[in-house]
Amino acid sequence: MNDNLVLYILLMAVVTYLTRFPMLLLSSRVSFPAWVGRGLRMVPVGVFSSLTIPPILFHAQNGQWNPEYVVAGAVALAVGLWRKQIFLALLAGVAATALWRLLVG
């Protein structure tokens, strides 16, 4: 592997840590209002929808939605509604995509 690539990855990790550390430190010492807590609880839903909806809607080929992404989205939605856990829904969608590619091609 390229030595510069390893260096870039390490530098990105340091920058990522340094940008998140002040908020982690601040959040452990300061109590936020209830409305901030309610807003922060919605962050996973926003992240999940930003990861799943664009591939479903915008991977259209010849004016038709890609069935692979539609099936994976439906599976992720079903698991999310059933289990109420975003991480499991995301894993189910990824597993559905992998299974579709394995079986259908």
Phi and psi restraints in degrees (value plus and minus 20) as a CYANA .aco file:
   2 ASN   PHI     -86.6   -46.6
   2 ASN   PSI     109.8   149.8
   3 ASP   PHI     -81.8   -41.8
   3 ASP   PSI     -55.4   -15.4
   4 ASN   PHI     -85.0   -45.0
   4 ASN   PSI     -54.7   -14.7
   5 LEU   PHI     -83.3   -43.3
   5 LEU   PSI     -63.6   -23.6
   6 VAL   PHI     -82.9   -42.9
   6 VAL   PSI     -62.5   -22.5
   7 LEU   PHI     -81.8   -41.8
   7 LEU   PSI     -63.9   -23.9
   8 TYR   PHI     -81.6   -41.6
   8 TYR   PSI     -62.4   -22.4
   9 ILE   PHI     -83.6   -43.6
   9 ILE   PSI     -63.4   -23.4
  10 LEU   PHI     -84.4   -44.4
  10 LEU   PSI     -60.8   -20.8
  11 LEU   PHI     -85.6   -45.6
  11 LEU   PSI     -58.7   -18.7
  12 MET   PHI     -84.4   -44.4
  12 MET   PSI     -57.5   -17.5
  13 ALA   PHI     -84.5   -44.5
  13 ALA   PSI     -62.3   -22.3
  14 VAL   PHI     -84.3   -44.3
  14 VAL   PSI     -65.3   -25.3
  15 VAL   PHI     -83.5   -43.5
  15 VAL   PSI     -61.5   -21.5
  16 THR   PHI     -81.7   -41.7
  16 THR   PSI     -65.2   -25.2
  17 TYR   PHI     -82.6   -42.6
  17 TYR   PSI     -65.3   -25.3
  18 LEU   PHI     -86.6   -46.6
  18 LEU   PSI     -49.7    -9.7
  19 THR   PHI     -99.0   -59.0
  19 THR   PSI     -42.0    -2.0
  20 ARG   PHI    -117.6   -77.6
  20 ARG   PSI     -45.7    -5.7
  21 PHE   PHI     -79.4   -39.4
  21 PHE   PSI     -65.2   -25.2
  22 PRO   PHI     -79.3   -39.3
  22 PRO   PSI     -59.9   -19.9
  23 MET   PHI     -89.0   -49.0
  23 MET   PSI     -57.6   -17.6
  24 LEU   PHI     -84.1   -44.1
  24 LEU   PSI     -61.4   -21.4
  25 LEU   PHI     -86.4   -46.4
  25 LEU   PSI     -63.9   -23.9
  26 LEU   PHI     -86.0   -46.0
  26 LEU   PSI     -61.7   -21.7
  27 SER   PHI     -88.5   -48.5
  27 SER   PSI     -43.4    -3.4
  28 SER   PHI    -102.1   -62.1
  28 SER   PSI     -34.3     5.7
  29 ARG   PHI    -133.0   -93.0
  29 ARG   PSI     -34.0     6.0
  30 VAL   PHI    -141.8  -101.8
  30 VAL   PSI     117.4   157.4
  31 SER   PHI    -113.9   -73.9
  31 SER   PSI     111.9   151.9
  32 PHE   PHI    -114.3   -74.3
  32 PHE   PSI     136.3   176.3
  33 PRO   PHI     -83.7   -43.7
  33 PRO   PSI     141.3   181.3
  34 ALA   PHI     -81.2   -41.2
  34 ALA   PSI     -55.7   -15.7
  35 TRP   PHI     -86.8   -46.8
  35 TRP   PSI     -49.7    -9.7
  36 VAL   PHI     -88.3   -48.3
  36 VAL   PSI     -62.4   -22.4
  37 GLY   PHI     -81.8   -41.8
  37 GLY   PSI     -60.8   -20.8
  38 ARG   PHI     -84.1   -44.1
  38 ARG   PSI     -60.2   -20.2
  39 GLY   PHI     -86.2   -46.2
  39 GLY   PSI     -60.2   -20.2
  40 LEU   PHI     -88.2   -48.2
  40 LEU   PSI     -48.1    -8.1
  41 ARG   PHI     -88.1   -48.1
  41 ARG   PSI     -38.2     1.8
  42 MET   PHI    -108.9   -68.9
  42 MET   PSI     -27.6    12.4
  43 VAL   PHI     -79.2   -39.2
  43 VAL   PSI     -66.4   -26.4
  44 PRO   PHI     -79.2   -39.2
  44 PRO   PSI     -57.0   -17.0
  45 VAL   PHI     -84.7   -44.7
  45 VAL   PSI     -61.9   -21.9
  46 GLY   PHI     -84.9   -44.9
  46 GLY   PSI     -61.4   -21.4
  47 VAL   PHI     -85.5   -45.5
  47 VAL   PSI     -64.6   -24.6
  48 PHE   PHI     -81.1   -41.1
  48 PHE   PSI     -65.6   -25.6
  49 SER   PHI     -87.8   -47.8
  49 SER   PSI     -53.7   -13.7
  50 SER   PHI     -91.8   -51.8
  50 SER   PSI     -42.2    -2.2
  51 LEU   PHI    -105.3   -65.3
  51 LEU   PSI     -46.9    -6.9
  52 THR   PHI    -124.6   -84.6
  52 THR   PSI     -59.1   -19.1
  53 ILE   PHI     -89.4   -49.4
  53 ILE   PSI     -65.2   -25.2
  54 PRO   PHI     -78.3   -38.3
  54 PRO   PSI     -63.4   -23.4
  55 PRO   PHI     -83.3   -43.3
  55 PRO   PSI     -54.0   -14.0
  56 ILE   PHI     -89.5   -49.5
  56 ILE   PSI     -65.4   -25.4
  57 LEU   PHI    -103.1   -63.1
  57 LEU   PSI     -51.0   -11.0
  58 PHE   PHI    -131.1   -91.1
  58 PHE   PSI     -11.0    29.0
  59 HIS   PHI    -120.3   -80.3
  59 HIS   PSI      23.0    63.0
  60 ALA   PHI     -97.0   -57.0
  60 ALA   PSI     115.9   155.9
  61 GLN   PHI    -140.4  -100.4
  61 GLN   PSI     103.8   143.8
  62 ASN   PHI      37.5    77.5
  62 ASN   PSI      18.0    58.0
  63 GLY   PHI      57.9    97.9
  63 GLY   PSI     -13.0    27.0
  64 GLN   PHI    -143.7  -103.7
  64 GLN   PSI     125.0   165.0
  65 TRP   PHI     -87.1   -47.1
  65 TRP   PSI     128.7   168.7
  66 ASN   PHI     -95.8   -55.8
  66 ASN   PSI      98.1   138.1
  67 PRO   PHI     -81.9   -41.9
  67 PRO   PSI     -49.0    -9.0
  68 GLU   PHI     -78.6   -38.6
  68 GLU   PSI     -67.0   -27.0
  69 TYR   PHI     -93.9   -53.9
  69 TYR   PSI     -53.9   -13.9
  70 VAL   PHI     -85.9   -45.9
  70 VAL   PSI     -63.4   -23.4
  71 VAL   PHI     -84.7   -44.7
  71 VAL   PSI     -65.3   -25.3
  72 ALA   PHI     -82.6   -42.6
  72 ALA   PSI     -59.7   -19.7
  73 GLY   PHI     -85.3   -45.3
  73 GLY   PSI     -60.7   -20.7
  74 ALA   PHI     -85.2   -45.2
  74 ALA   PSI     -61.3   -21.3
  75 VAL   PHI     -84.1   -44.1
  75 VAL   PSI     -64.9   -24.9
  76 ALA   PHI     -82.9   -42.9
  76 ALA   PSI     -61.4   -21.4
  77 LEU   PHI     -83.7   -43.7
  77 LEU   PSI     -64.5   -24.5
  78 ALA   PHI     -82.2   -42.2
  78 ALA   PSI     -65.2   -25.2
  79 VAL   PHI     -86.9   -46.9
  79 VAL   PSI     -58.5   -18.5
  80 GLY   PHI     -84.5   -44.5
  80 GLY   PSI     -62.0   -22.0
  81 LEU   PHI     -89.6   -49.6
  81 LEU   PSI     -54.5   -14.5
  82 TRP   PHI     -93.8   -53.8
  82 TRP   PSI     -71.6   -31.6
  83 ARG   PHI    -115.1   -75.1
  83 ARG   PSI     -36.6     3.4
  84 LYS   PHI      39.6    79.6
  84 LYS   PSI      13.2    53.2
  85 GLN   PHI    -151.6  -111.6
  85 GLN   PSI      99.4   139.4
  86 ILE   PHI     -85.9   -45.9
  86 ILE   PSI     -58.9   -18.9
  87 PHE   PHI     -82.6   -42.6
  87 PHE   PSI     -62.5   -22.5
  88 LEU   PHI     -85.5   -45.5
  88 LEU   PSI     -57.6   -17.6
  89 ALA   PHI     -83.7   -43.7
  89 ALA   PSI     -62.7   -22.7
  90 LEU   PHI     -84.2   -44.2
  90 LEU   PSI     -63.4   -23.4
  91 LEU   PHI     -82.8   -42.8
  91 LEU   PSI     -59.3   -19.3
  92 ALA   PHI     -84.7   -44.7
  92 ALA   PSI     -59.8   -19.8
  93 GLY   PHI     -85.2   -45.2
  93 GLY   PSI     -61.4   -21.4
  94 VAL   PHI     -85.1   -45.1
  94 VAL   PSI     -62.3   -22.3
  95 ALA   PHI     -84.1   -44.1
  95 ALA   PSI     -59.6   -19.6
  96 ALA   PHI     -83.7   -43.7
  96 ALA   PSI     -60.3   -20.3
  97 THR   PHI     -84.4   -44.4
  97 THR   PSI     -64.7   -24.7
  98 ALA   PHI     -83.7   -43.7
  98 ALA   PSI     -62.6   -22.6
  99 LEU   PHI     -85.2   -45.2
  99 LEU   PSI     -61.0   -21.0
 100 TRP   PHI     -80.7   -40.7
 100 TRP   PSI     -65.5   -25.5
 101 ARG   PHI     -87.3   -47.3
 101 ARG   PSI     -51.4   -11.4
 102 LEU   PHI     -92.6   -52.6
 102 LEU   PSI     -63.3   -23.3
 103 LEU   PHI    -107.3   -67.3
 103 LEU   PSI     -62.1   -22.1
 104 VAL   PHI    -114.5   -74.5
 104 VAL   PSI     -59.0   -19.0
